């Protein structure tokens, strides 16, 4: 059985969080690995940015230009296509950052879901470990450095840990329809918006918008169910 902690925090110096705030975006972020070279930490990550296409383009353009340290953090490499990205960011090694890296990149932790950075700049993480002490150490360090708070902590048998190798290909219309539906709470319970309202926001007829949304769902849902079943 694994311990699973859901955590929420806020790091005002985070490069991605500051752009999420600036451009009103939601960023799904998955840490891959890190390494240290010449007293600098380098972090490798992948992610998907959701929001208005223009703001996404502005955000990525600004990140690409961030080659000089900002609050001791900067972008080394950024590969992106539309809203997806693969990045290497850098941070000067210090006593504080060494403590953070040892804790957050503990090999005993399992990041089985991407972190979510909201337009407010707040982040949510869901992390698993066989050893409860590993999670509690994250919380202790995070409380001091990143205003981290524990949303939930539970122990359960894991039935659906998986890695999705690649997202299904969606057309621009399908992707826009799905992003709009997610952003405005169409899949929330209770539902926060109706289909007709989403169609109006998109500038499309209800039947046309619905067709794009259903086609997107038809591509995404079987992929998710196939990996969770």
C-alpha positions as CSV (number, residue, x, y, z in Angstrom):
1,X,0.0,0.0,0.0
2,X,1.2,3.5,-0.9
3,X,0.8,6.7,1.0
4,X,-0.5,9.5,-1.2
5,X,-0.3,13.2,-0.3
6,X,-2.1,16.0,-2.1
7,X,-0.2,19.3,-1.5
8,X,-0.8,22.9,-2.4
9,X,1.9,25.6,-2.4
10,X,2.9,29.0,-3.7
11,X,6.5,29.9,-4.9
12,X,6.6,33.5,-6.0
13,X,10.0,32.9,-7.7
14,X,8.7,30.0,-9.8
15,X,9.3,30.9,-13.5
16,X,6.2,29.1,-14.7
17,X,3.9,30.2,-11.9
18,X,4.8,33.9,-12.6
19,X,3.8,33.4,-16.3
20,X,0.6,31.6,-15.3
21,X,-0.4,34.6,-13.3
22,X,0.6,37.1,-15.9
23,X,-1.2,35.4,-18.8
24,X,-4.1,33.7,-17.0
25,X,-3.0,30.2,-17.9
26,X,-3.1,26.7,-16.3
27,X,0.1,24.7,-16.7
28,X,0.3,20.9,-16.2
29,X,3.9,20.2,-15.3
30,X,5.8,16.9,-14.9
31,X,9.3,16.9,-13.3
32,X,11.5,14.4,-15.2
33,X,15.0,14.6,-13.7
34,X,17.7,17.0,-12.5
35,X,21.5,17.3,-12.4
36,X,24.1,19.6,-10.9
37,X,27.0,21.2,-12.8
38,X,29.3,24.0,-11.7
39,X,27.3,24.9,-8.6
40,X,24.0,25.1,-10.6
41,X,21.0,22.8,-10.6
42,X,19.4,22.0,-13.9
43,X,15.8,20.7,-13.9
44,X,14.3,18.8,-16.8
45,X,10.5,18.9,-17.2
46,X,7.6,18.5,-19.6
47,X,4.2,20.1,-19.7
48,X,1.1,21.3,-21.3
49,X,-0.2,24.9,-21.1
50,X,-4.0,25.6,-21.4
51,X,-5.6,28.9,-21.9
52,X,-6.2,31.4,-24.8
53,X,-3.9,30.6,-27.8
54,X,-2.5,34.2,-27.9
55,X,-1.6,34.1,-24.2
56,X,0.1,30.7,-24.6
57,X,2.2,32.0,-27.5
58,X,3.2,35.1,-25.5
59,X,4.1,33.0,-22.5
60,X,6.3,30.6,-24.5
61,X,8.0,33.5,-26.3
62,X,8.8,35.1,-23.0
63,X,10.1,31.9,-21.5
64,X,12.4,31.4,-24.6
65,X,13.8,34.8,-24.1
66,X,14.5,34.2,-20.4
67,X,18.2,33.3,-20.8
68,X,19.5,35.5,-18.0
69,X,18.9,34.7,-14.3
70,X,15.7,36.0,-12.8
71,X,15.8,35.5,-9.0
72,X,18.6,33.1,-9.7
73,X,16.4,31.1,-12.1
74,X,16.4,31.0,-15.9
75,X,15.6,28.9,-19.0
76,X,18.5,26.9,-20.6
77,X,16.5,25.0,-23.2
78,X,12.9,25.2,-24.3
79,X,11.4,23.0,-27.0
80,X,7.7,23.6,-27.7
81,X,5.0,22.9,-30.2
82,X,1.8,24.8,-29.7
83,X,0.9,24.3,-26.1
84,X,3.3,21.4,-25.2
85,X,6.8,22.0,-24.0
86,X,10.0,20.2,-22.8
87,X,12.3,22.4,-20.8
88,X,15.6,22.7,-18.9
89,X,15.6,25.4,-16.3
90,X,18.5,26.4,-14.1
91,X,18.8,27.6,-10.5
92,X,21.9,28.6,-8.6
93,X,22.8,26.1,-6.0
94,X,22.6,27.4,-2.4
95,X,22.0,25.9,1.0
96,X,18.3,26.5,0.6
97,X,18.1,25.0,-2.9
98,X,20.1,22.0,-1.9
99,X,17.7,21.3,0.9
100,X,14.8,21.6,-1.6
101,X,16.3,19.4,-4.2
102,X,17.2,16.6,-1.8
103,X,13.6,16.6,-0.5
104,X,11.6,17.1,-3.6
105,X,13.7,14.9,-5.9
106,X,13.9,12.1,-3.3
107,X,14.0,8.8,-5.4
108,X,11.5,7.4,-2.9
109,X,8.8,9.7,-4.2
110,X,6.5,8.8,-7.1
111,X,5.1,11.7,-9.1
112,X,2.2,9.8,-10.6
113,X,0.3,12.9,-11.8
114,X,1.5,16.2,-13.2
115,X,1.6,19.1,-10.9
116,X,-1.0,21.8,-11.7
117,X,-0.1,25.5,-11.7
118,X,-3.2,27.6,-11.7
119,X,-3.7,31.2,-13.0
120,X,-3.4,32.4,-9.4
121,X,0.2,31.0,-9.3
122,X,-0.7,28.4,-6.8
123,X,0.5,24.8,-7.4
124,X,-1.0,21.5,-6.5
125,X,1.0,18.2,-6.4
126,X,-0.1,14.6,-5.8
127,X,2.8,12.5,-4.7
128,X,3.1,8.9,-3.5
129,X,5.6,7.0,-1.4
130,X,5.9,3.7,0.3
131,X,7.4,5.4,3.3
132,X,5.2,8.0,5.0
133,X,8.3,9.8,6.4
134,X,9.3,10.8,2.8
135,X,6.1,12.7,2.3
136,X,6.2,14.3,5.7
137,X,9.7,15.6,5.0
138,X,8.4,17.2,1.8
139,X,5.7,18.9,3.9
140,X,8.1,20.1,6.5
141,X,10.5,21.6,4.0
142,X,7.7,22.9,1.8
143,X,5.9,24.7,4.7
144,X,9.1,26.7,5.3
145,X,10.1,27.5,1.8
146,X,7.0,27.5,-0.3
147,X,4.0,28.0,2.0
148,X,3.1,24.4,1.3
149,X,0.0,23.0,2.9
150,X,-1.4,19.4,3.1
151,X,-4.8,19.0,1.5
152,X,-5.0,15.3,2.1
153,X,-3.0,12.3,3.2
154,X,-4.2,8.7,2.7
155,X,-3.0,5.2,2.5
156,X,-4.5,2.8,0.0
157,X,-3.9,0.0,-2.5
158,X,-2.9,1.5,-5.8
159,X,-5.0,0.2,-8.7
160,X,-4.3,2.6,-11.5
161,X,-0.8,3.9,-11.5
162,X,0.2,4.3,-15.1
163,X,2.2,6.4,-17.5
164,X,0.5,7.7,-20.7
165,X,3.2,7.6,-23.4
166,X,1.6,10.1,-25.7
167,X,-1.5,12.2,-26.0
168,X,-3.9,11.5,-28.9
169,X,-3.7,14.0,-31.8
170,X,-6.5,16.5,-31.8
171,X,-7.3,19.1,-34.4
172,X,-7.1,22.7,-33.4
173,X,-10.9,23.0,-33.3
174,X,-11.2,19.8,-31.1
175,X,-8.4,21.0,-28.8
176,X,-9.9,24.5,-28.4
177,X,-13.3,23.0,-27.7
178,X,-12.0,20.6,-25.0
179,X,-9.8,23.3,-23.5
180,X,-12.8,25.7,-23.3
181,X,-15.0,23.1,-21.7
182,X,-12.4,22.3,-19.1
183,X,-11.6,25.9,-18.3
184,X,-15.2,26.9,-17.7
185,X,-16.2,23.9,-15.7
186,X,-18.2,21.8,-18.2
187,X,-16.9,18.6,-16.6
188,X,-17.3,19.8,-13.0
189,X,-20.0,18.4,-10.7
190,X,-22.4,20.1,-10.6
191,X,-21.7,21.4,-14.1
192,X,-20.8,25.1,-14.1
193,X,-21.6,25.9,-17.8
194,X,-24.0,24.6,-20.4
195,X,-23.1,23.5,-23.9
196,X,-24.9,26.5,-25.5
197,X,-22.8,28.9,-23.4
198,X,-19.6,27.3,-24.5
199,X,-20.7,27.4,-28.1
200,X,-21.5,31.1,-27.7
201,X,-18.0,31.8,-26.2
202,X,-16.4,29.9,-29.1
203,X,-18.3,31.8,-31.8
204,X,-19.7,28.5,-33.2
205,X,-23.1,27.1,-33.7
206,X,-24.1,24.7,-30.9
207,X,-24.2,21.7,-33.2
208,X,-20.7,22.5,-34.7
209,X,-19.1,23.1,-31.3
210,X,-20.7,19.9,-29.9
211,X,-19.3,17.9,-32.9
212,X,-15.8,19.2,-32.2
213,X,-16.1,18.4,-28.5
214,X,-17.5,14.9,-29.0
215,X,-14.7,14.1,-31.5
216,X,-12.1,15.3,-28.9
217,X,-13.7,13.2,-26.2
218,X,-13.8,10.2,-28.5
219,X,-10.1,10.4,-28.9
220,X,-9.1,11.2,-25.3
221,X,-11.5,9.0,-23.3
222,X,-10.6,5.6,-24.8
223,X,-6.9,6.4,-24.3
224,X,-7.5,7.3,-20.6
225,X,-9.8,4.3,-20.0
226,X,-7.3,2.0,-21.7
227,X,-4.5,2.9,-19.3
228,X,-6.8,3.0,-16.2
229,X,-8.8,-0.2,-16.8
